[in-house]
Amino acid sequence: MDITELTVHELRDKLKNKELTSTDITKAYIDKIGQEEKNVQAFITTLTDEAMEQAKQIDEKRAKGEVTNELAGIPIGIKDNICTKGVKTTCASKMLENFVAPYNATVMEKIEAENMINLGKLNMDEFAMGASTEYSYFKKTRNPRNLKTVPGGSSGGSAAAVAANLVPWALGSDTGGSVRQPASFCGVVGLKPTYGLVSRYGLVAFASSLDQIGPITKDVTDCAILLNVIAGHDEKDSTSMKIEKKDYCKALKNDVKGLKIGVPKEYFGEGINAEVKEKLEQAIETYKKLGAEVEEFSLDIADYALATYYIIACAEASSNLGRFDGIRYGYRTKNFTNLKELFKNSRSEGFGEEVKRRIILGTYVLSSGYYDAYYKKAQQVRTLVKREFEKAFEKYDVLLTPTSPTVAFEIGTRSNNPLEMYLADICTVSVNIAGVPAISIPCGENKDGMPIGMQLIGNYFAEETILNAAYTYECCPHSDKITKNCKIQSEEIRKCQEKIMK
């Protein structure tokens, strides 16, 4: 048995049944990191020694009955823009190369309260600005499914680590698709929760009105489990919403009869790869066979979402990154003779090209004479995007789209063409603009064996609906292929088929 192939809910059960110890599990992942990290390059900082010591302590406490958490001793990986007390939090930037967080993000407090084991901080595009994890100051992460291709971004390190079995699950952040798109490229599950469901306290900001922390996992069940841990109101985050605490695992009912699914035709037009479209159409047929009501409709505002997103995101990035000036935070140049040179040289040397590009664009759209023409107009369009989604959810329970118009592309093929790179987010950015939840799950592979992702979008705080829709598809024998993480045996498949036929 390869421990690292197991899902978290399987690891949890084996811990409960005393078939495995936390030490067994943690050592298996550390050994896997030792074997594969040199190829995948998913980590910026590894905490293997600390992890083994923590695993031994948890085993001792569990034997004494002092630890009762079901997830105690389960390893996890953390994207390197989530503050972790006493550990470097670099945002994959030279600007924060040596920054050690003095406090924990709220999600880290919740992870530690469950006695989970942090295996390390995962690579990303610098300050979460990118769609390929090629814009990291430290290294280029590679897709475990094909090491010549990108893992997506900006949470590419998180998705690659889960796909390569270097961690059983991970946390990422999603500003315009940065959890869902890498999940699609690497063939794993990625959830962007409703804005305000998960605290952003301790998440280094890119675009504050768009950022949301979300789980990347091997299957939908694990996704629901991790969402249970990180969701909830936080008084330290003014954007955190007060809603009733839910158990998202109870939503996984493997039944979509009567579910109304809307398919926005704008997401299936020009620019979508033929193989991606084919697999999505097959997934749509699967839902129909399962009893869901599927209908094509028009989401008119989708054509304007990408431009709106990049104006708002870059404007907020320009504002948020102003604190990194060589005095208050971050890298400080040694080459200056006055205050102006200190600011200029610290930022020129500390930020990468993509971050500087977005800061300049954001500063431009906020500047006098252009604010009304660009930023104000983008905020007005944002309101229209929200209204379009609200209108759609008056009729449909779930919207179904591709996660990305293509599969993972080769490293270096788009990094010198920013516009082409930005188009990788075309299917995901509208979700962040509206603030609604969305999940990406695998729905097949292309002829070269590269994963294709399906995106399911839900209404505000309707995570239960999209999780169940994703879970039902994942477990269904009509899907393109049964994911290995679903662990459905032939007898269970037969029962499922009989149930569907009835």
N, C-alpha and C positions, 0 to 999 in steps of 0.2 A: 504493500500500500504506500503510495506517495502522498504523504500528509498534505503537501502543498497543493494537490489537486482538489482537495475537499473544499466545500463551501463553508462559510462561517457557521451556518446552522447545523451542519454535520459535525464540525469541530466542537461546537457547543454541546451537542448530544454525546459525543465521545468523552468529553471532559466530565459531563454529568454521570455517565455510566462507568467512569474510571477506566476507560479503554486507552486513554491518552492522558498525559500530564501537560501542564503549561510548558514545562521544560522541553518535553518531546516536540511540541508544536513549534515553539520559538526556535529551537535548534534546527529543525527542518527548514524553516524559512531563512535562517542565517546561512545554512549550508547552501541553499539555493541562490542566495545573494552572492555568495562566494563563487559560485559556478557561472552565473549568468550576468551579473552586473557589469562586467567588463564589456559585454556585448550590447546590452540594452542601455546602459548609462542612465538609469532612472533616478538615482539618488544624488543629492548634493551633499547631505550629511547623513552618515549611518550611525546608529546608536546600538550596535550589536552587543558590545560588552555590557552596557547598561541594561539592555533587554534581557540578556541571560540571567543577570543578577536579580532582576525584577521577577522573572519567571520562577526562579527558585524560591523566592520569598512568598510568592502567591501560592505555590504548591504547599509550602509549609503551613501557611495560614489556612488553606483549604482543608488540609488534613486535620487541623485543630478546630475546624468549624468557624473560623474567624472571617472567612470570605464566602459569601453566599451568592454574589452576583453571577448570573449565568454567563456573562461575557468576560468575566475575570480571567486573565491570562491569554486572551485572544490578541494576537498582534495586529497592528494597523500602521499604515503609512500616511503622512501628513504633507500636503502641499506646502511649499516653502514660503508662502505669504500669509500663513496662519501662525500668529505669535505663540511660541512654546517656551515657557519660562526656563531660563538657564541654557537654552539651545539656540544656536545661530538661526536667525530668520532673515535670509538674504534677499528674498524676492528674485533670485537668480540675477542679481545686479551687482556690479562693482560698487555702486553707491552704498549698498548695505552689506558688503562682503564680510565685514567683521562685527555686524550688529548681533548682539545676544539679547534676546527679548527678556525684559525684567518682569514680565507678567504673562499669564496664560490668556489666550482668547477664551471666550465663553464655551465654545465647542470643545476646547482642550480640557477645560474644567470638567465638562460632562464626560469626556472620554476617560479622564483619570478617575472620576468618581465611580466608573464601571470597572476600574482596575485593568483596563486594556493596556497593552504594551506597545509603546511607540518604537517602531523599528528605524525611523529616521524621517528626514525632510526630503521631499521629492522635487525633482527638477520641473521647470516651467519656463514659459516665455517671460522675459524680464518684465517685472511689475504686471504680469498677466496680459501683456500686450502682444498678441500673436495667435496664430492658428496652426502652429507646426512644432513648437518647442525647439525651433532653430535659433530663436532670439535670446537664448540664455547666455549669460556672461561666462558660465563655467563649462558647458558641454552641450552637445546635441544628442538628445534622447532618440533612440531608434525603436521602431515598431517591432515587437517580438514576432509578429506574423510574417514579416519580411524586413530584415535589418537594413535594406536599402531604402525603405520608405519612412516617412515621418509618422509619429504616433498621434498627430493632431495637437491642438493647443487651445488655451494655454496650459491646461492641466495634463499635458502629455506625459509627464513623469508619473503621475498618479495612475492614469489609464494603462500605461506600459507596464508598470510594476504589478498591477492586478492581473493583466493578461499574461505576463511572464511568470506568474506565481511567486513573485518576490515578496508580496504581501497578500493576505487574504481579502482585504478591502482597503479603501483609502478615502480620504477627504480631498476634494478639489474645490475650486470656486468658479462660478459661471457668471460672466458679465455679458456675453453675447453668444454663448454656446460653448464655453470653455470647459464644461463638464461633458456635455452631450456629444459634441463633435469628436473629441478624442475617444470617447466610449465607442462611438460608431466605427472609427478607424481601427481600433484595437479589438473589436468584437466582444465588448463587455457591456454592462448596464450602467447608465449614468443618469442621475436625477437632478434637475434644477427645481428646487421647491418654490412655492409662492413667495414673492418678495415680502419679507417680514416674518416668515414662519421660523427661520433659523437666524439666531443672533449674528450680526456682523461685527460685534465687539471683538477687537483683536485681529480682525482681518485687515491687512494693509490695503488701503483703498486704491482702486483704479478709477472706477466711476461709481460713486456712492449710491446713486439712485438706481443702479442696474446690478451691482454685485450681489451674489447670493452663494453661500457655501452649500455644497451638495455631495452626496455619496457616490462613489464609483465602486461597483461590486461585481461578483461573478454571476449572480442571478438576481431575480426580482425579490425573492424572499429576503436575501441579505440586505437588499436596498431598503426594504420596509423596516427591518430590524435596526439598521443604522439610523434611519430617519427617526425612529422612536427615541433614540438616544439624543440626537442633536436638536430636535425641534422643541420649541417652547418659548414663552415670553422671557425677555431679559430687560430689566429696568436700566441696565447700562447702555442699551441701544434704543435710541429714540424712535427708530423705524420698526422696532419689534412689536408685533401685534399680539394682543391678548385674546387668545382663542382657547377653547376647551382642549385639554390634553387628550390625544387619541392614541389608540393602539393600531398602527397601520397594518400589522400582521393579520388582524381580524378581517381586513378588507380583501384578503387573497382567497376568493371563493371559487375560482376556476369556473366562472359562469358569466357569459356576456349576453344571454338571451334578452332581447329587447333594448340593448344598449344602442343608442343613436350615435353613429359615427359620421362626421362630416369630413369630406376630402376636398380641401381647397385646390381648385384646378390650377391656380397660379404656381403652385409648387411642383407641378408635373409638366411644365412647359419647356421652353427653350433653355438649354444649359444643363439639364439633368442627364446624366449618363444613362444609356439604354439599358444596361444590366441592372443599375439601381432601380430604374423605373419598373423593369420586369419583376424584380423581387418584391417591390412594394405592391404591385398589382396582384401578385400571388398572395401576399399577406392580406390584402383586402378581401380576396376570395375566401381565405381561411376564416376571417371574421364573419362573412356571410354564412358560411356553412355552420358556424357555431351559434347562429341565431341573432347576430347583431344586425341592425338596420343601417346600411351604408348608403350614403348619398353624396354626389359631387355638388359643390356649390362654389361661389366666387367670394374670395376674401380680397376685395378690391385694393385695400390699403397696403397689401403685401409688397407691391412694386416700389413703395416709398420707404419701406422700413429700413433698408440697408443704409441709405443716405442719412436718414434721421438718426439712426444709431451712431454712426461715426461722428456726426456733429456733436451730439450730446455727450458721448463717451469721451471724445477728445477734449471737449470743453471742461468736463469734470476732472479729467486727468491733469490738464494744465493747472487747475486750481489745487488739486490734491498733492501734486508733486512739487508745488512751490516751496514746501517745507524743507526739501532737500537742497540746501544751499551752501553746505560746507561749514555752517555755523551751528544751526539748530540740530540737524540730523545728517547722517551719512558721510560719505567720502569727502575729504578736504584736500584740495590740491596744495602742493608745496610751491607751486609756481605762481606767485602773485606779489604785486607791490602796492595794491590798494584794494578797497572793498569791492569795487566793480569787477576787478580781475579775479578776486576770490570767488565771487558768485559765478562768473562766466566760466572760469577754468575748472572749477569743481564740478559743475554740471556737464561741461563738454567732455571731461575725462571720465566722469562717474556714470553717465547714462549711455546706453547703446543707441544705435542709429534709429531703430524703430520707435523707441521711447521718445527720442528727440523729435522725430517726425510728427508724432501725435501731440506732443506738447506744443509744437509750433502751430499745427493746425488748430488746436484748441484755443490757443492764445489769439489766433487770427479771428476765429468766429466770435470771440468774446470782446474784441476790440471795438473802440468807438467807430461808428459808421458801418459796422458789419454785424453787430449784435442783433439788430432787428431783422436784418436780411437773412441771417443764418440761424443763430441760436434760438431766438424767439420763434421763428417759423418752425424750427424742428420741434420745439415744445408744443406748438399748436398741432402739428402732425401727430405727435405722440398721443395727444388727447383723442385724435381721430382713430388711431390704432387701437387704443383701449376700447373705444365705442364699438369698433368693428368686431372685436373679440366678444364683447358683451352681447352684441346682437347675434353672433354665431352661437353663443352658448344658451341663448333663449330657445334654440331649436335642437342643438346637438349636445350630447354628453361629453364627447371626445372628438378632437380633430386629429386626423392622421396625415402625416407628411413624411418625406425623407428627412433624415437628420442632416445629411450632407448630399449635395448633388453628385458627388464622386466618391470613390474609395480613396484610401490613403495614397498620396502622390510621392514620388521619389524625392529624397533629400536634395535640396539645392535647386529644384526645378522652378520654385516660385519665390524663393527668398529675396531675389533681386527685382521682383515685380510686385510692389505693394498692392496695386489694384487687384491683380489676379488672386493674391493671398486673401484680401478682404472679401472677395466673392465666395470664399469657402464658408463664410458665416451666413450666407443668404437665407438659409432655411431656419436658422435658429434665433436671429437677433430680435425679431418681432415679439418673441415670447418675453424677453427681458424688458423691452419697451413697455409692454402691457403689464408685466409683473405677474403673469400667470405661471402655473407649474407645467413642466414637461419632462418626459422621460425618453431616453433612447435605449432601445433593445436591439440585439442582432436579429436580422430577418433573412439571413442567407449570405452567400459569398458570390463573388464574380468568378469568371473562368480561371483566374489565377489564384483562387483561394483566399482573396482578401475580403474581410468582413464588410457587410452592408448594414447600415443602421436604419431603423424605423423610429420616427418620433411621434409620440402620443401627447397631445396637449390637452390640459384640463382647465376647468373654470377655477376662479380664485378659491384656494384652500380645498380643492377637490382632489388632493393627492390620492385618496382612497380609490377614486374612480379610475385614474390612469394606472395606478399600481395593479389593480385587479385586471384591467384590460391587458396590461403587459404580461401579467402572470398567466392569464388564461391562454394567451397566444404562445408563451414560452412552453407551456405544458401540453400543447395540443399536437396530436399526431399529424394534423393537416399542415402544420408549418413546414417551411422549406427543409429544415432539418431539426431534430430534437437536440437542444443544447445539452452538452455533456453535464452541465451543472444541474439540470432538472432531475437527473437520475431516475427517469421513468423506466421501469422494467417492462418486459414484453407483456406480462400478465396485466399490468396496470394500463398499458396502451390498449389492450383488448377491451378492458372494462370501459375505458374512456371512449373508444370507438362505439361500443354498444350504447353508451349513454347518449352520444351525439345522434346516433341513428334513431333512437326513441324520440 
